[in-house]
Amino acid sequence: MYDDAPETSEPAKEPASGAAEEPSAAPTAAQPDEGDPLSLPPHGADVFVGGVPRTATSDQIRDWASKIGEVHSVTLVPDVTDPTQNRGYGFVVFTTRDAATAALAQLHSTELPDHPGFKVRVQPSQSKHRLFLGGLPNSLTQAELRAVLEPALRGLEGVELMMSRENPESNRGFAFLDMYNAAAAKAARAVLSAPDFRVGGRGVTVDFAEPSARGPGADRSAAAKPAPSRNVFVGGLPAGAGEDALREAFARFGAVDRVHVPRPRDGEPASKFGFVTFAEREAATAAVEAGDEVEVAGEHVTIGYMMQPGPSWGGNMMMMGGGGGYYTTQQGAWGGGGGGPQRGDGGGARGGRGQSRYRPY
């Protein structure tokens, strides 16, 4: 893991932009103390539900999920154009991780009793429980870092100090912290961001870390599907479909931060692929799950999660050096990284081997 991070300095960090907070949790009958992160369910106890009937209610989803285990809260994302309906997706938070694991196996592709014919999809939900911590002294050891953090952070589960490959006695200047749940991570972020918090006499930088992948992983089984991200690949664009058409087609899933269709070089045909970055991961998940239902300029397109942004994704996003791979749930197949705009829909047939890692988003 993390082999592509710098050897002696912390990795470049993008500030969070429009990242969605975890759904607010409704108290159960036990009436947990909402001010105490440890009174809330742990990370891994929540699941994403897609393909939800637009008229379904939170109570109906709760009743359906409760046959698996105790449900802590249900959040259905409302339709901004019609508050009486939902957008077709949401989240169920169980009180235990075991219940969430059982829900993935037993509830996926099952019908809601009040809505026969609608099979709800159940997928893992990535809670924001992991933190990136940078600006650390290179001489610091993991034991020393943990000794500083444990008294200050409630719900700290793990510390991973990234060590130098060339000098095992020196760290790379950053670490990743695993917290009990998203609420604990949020509280820890506030503590670590305080101006007077020091590690080895230094102020530190802290942000949420989100899962990322450098190309498709070696394991291409269903269990190796990538975690949802905000970046979506769109292939098979009809001729003449530009960024405006792309934005219009995907706006129904949620707020769109930016879209990009690579411009062809002189004498080359128009690009047949593009990219959409949503403000929220949940909107991207809904778009990918919609699959064949999505049309751009009247034609069906291929949609998948981006596995690796192009070299200039943060700037002009011209993928001249090759694009990232992608995974599409409809075909259950990997798409390769592109060699540039001339490569067409997604580039090569296979993506290179890569390693999953976390990066600040």
Beta strands, then each sheet from edge to edge (+ up, - down):
strand 1: 46-50
strand 2: 71-79
strand 3: 82-94
strand 4: 110-112
strand 5: 115-124
strand 6: 130-134
strand 7: 156-163
strand 8: 171-179
strand 9: 205-213
strand 10: 231-235
strand 11: 256-260
strand 12: 273-278
strand 13: 295-296
strand 14: 299-300
strand 15: 302-306
strand 16: 326-328
strand 17: 333-335
strand 18: 356-360
sheet 1: 2+ 3- 1+ 5- 4+
sheet 2: 7+ 8- 6+ 9- 18+
sheet 3: 11+ 12- 10+ 15- 16+ 17-
sheet 4: 13+ 14-
end
